[in-house]
Amino acid sequence: MIQIIIKETKEFLREISNVFFYLIFPVVLVFLLGNLLSKLDAPEEAIGEVKIHYMIETEAIADIMSIEGFIQGVSDEQNIIFEKSEDINTSKALVGEDKITSVIIFTNSPLEIQIFEGTNRIKNRTINAMMNGFSQINKAVNVIVESNPKALMNLGDKEADFIKQKDLGINRTMLDYYAITMMSMISFMSIMLGAMCFMGERQYKTIDRLKIAPISQVKLFLSKILGLLPQVIIQISILMILSVFVFGANYASNFLDNLYLFFMFFVLTFTIIIIGAVYGLFVYAHPMATLMPVIWIMMFISGTYSKALFIDGVTQVMPAYKVQEAAFDLAIFGRYDKANLVIVVCIIISLTMLVIGAMSFRRRVDE
Amino acid sequence: MFYVSINNLVKKYGELTAVDHISFNVEKGEIFGLLGPNGAGKSTTLNVITTLSDFDKGEVIINGMDIRKDKKSIKQLIGMVPQDIAIYDHLNALENVKFFASLYGLRGKKLTQNVMEALEFVGLSDKIKLKPRRMSGGMRRRLNIACGIAHNPQLIVLDEPTVGVDTQSREHILNSIKLLRDRGATVIYTSHYMQEVEEICDRIAIIDKGQMIACGTESELVSMVTDVLSVYVETRIPVEFNRETFCKKVKLMPGVKGIIIEDSLIRVDISVEQNSIERIVQEFISHELPINNIKSEVPNLDTLFLTLTGRELR
């Protein structure tokens, strides 16, 4: 198996088109799109002013204190405005008219946060991230109140720092946007690597030599697939490292989140490769003519090349959009739920495709 | 006991019967030739022997093992040199041979030693770092062979290994195959080049349309058609000449076994007993075909094939 992995890696690195399309091209695109289009796609414009009406219905003193401390801390940010709601129904109507971003009600004990969202996705996401951060801190506040009420006096600044660090601390640029969408791009483009995995053997006429070797067909299939693992690691690593250290792009704010982001794209890329490999077993037409146009259109609609492109009802269901959304959630807001979903879905697809591929490869011995 | 024993082998692709009840045996240490035109069923037979294809009926025994029951053990014994050059362009000669040999479980020093021996055997030991795309056709063919023999297989299957190579490389390849036999390997060799088969094979099976039409040593096969004489007439064929009518007329003559027209050369195979050269010459004259040169030749495998099938071996 190790021989096949070494062979696959050598072939990948020695093919100039592979090196260009999977290693150089995405990095160049991060730089070009991130810099040249930054004026067209300014990230700050997307968020704009966030105006929130809120109402505190809870009667727990610790919660009220932490809510007020939190609001005061966040309101220091120039474009986030918290206003106390006089009448909750009027505020909700204002959300409906897009005059304010959302309404938040702090109620019950233990504290429950109800958010009535408006129509702006990015603003909603920003508010969700803020409130997630608050929820995490508030649990800490309750613990402190129970164990050492005096410590609560010093919490205000720390809470603000936490929110700032977690969500708003990094000055985001379009380089960051493309650093992530290009990761998505190379992941989906890897379908070519998968498809060519067996097509290449047919092209070189070496498939028969592999099939008559004294190794089982299933093992041979899996070895060929696993042989692509180093390539996946190489291409994701190179893009992340060059984007960060050469172009100054940011992914997540801490190492753990970055590692998880890497893992998510690794699992995704490997899944795409497996899908490509199984496709290559069944379809003889060159994937450059069949798969690539589909992938490029899908990425285009998903906002991979410009976040301005958003077709309501279409973009949201695109796999690339889902992946990018999960990556942004993880990188910018530190939220893992969508990334976890991507990973779970990918693992299920991978296992299914591996079983299908291995079985059909064994059956096609007589091809 | 035979090293390879094929009994009543049948292989169908849908309605097409590619191999139709073929039986033959190969002794250990012999070069066995499968001769036949393109599409005769040679490659299909080889695919079955090399475990690449399953078959519909019959029995294939290699070294006493049934190919259906002991596939993995049999695979370990076989080295295949396919008709198409099956090597990786991005790997150099050494890496190519090493990779394929490693699939047979060779590791470390043994692997390196076998790989170097195989490359030396095919005359590429000084080109180990050269990538196939920089090699000549002949060198690529030789590398193709090295990839199939580096694991020291007991049974080597070569499917038209000399297609498209220069004379020098062809000689090298044919000598190498004889050397493999001398080292104890059993070789099954297919070709549609009559001379090659005559030169290197100990025994030959002639296949046509999926069926075996003759099997034996060269002399045994030729003895089947010793009564046939090939007459070559060099002529100049006019544009309006009706080949079909001419061929039909000649074939109807007593003693004529077959006729082939190739450019200005017409070959007629006739029975020695019923020597009808005079009548053939008259037929040429009646069709206003000038006779520039005429010669006769003793029978060979080509004559045999023509006699048995009525077609030339192409």
Interface residues (C-beta under 8 A of the other chain):
Chain A: Q3 K7 K10 E11 R14 E15 Y204 K205 T206 D208 R209 L210 K211 I212 A213 P214 I215 S216 V365 D366
Chain B: T50 T51 L52 S53 D54 K72 S73 K75 Q76 I78 M80 P82 D84 I85 A86 I87 Y88 D89 H90 L91 E95 F99 F100 S102 L103 Y104 G105 C147 G148
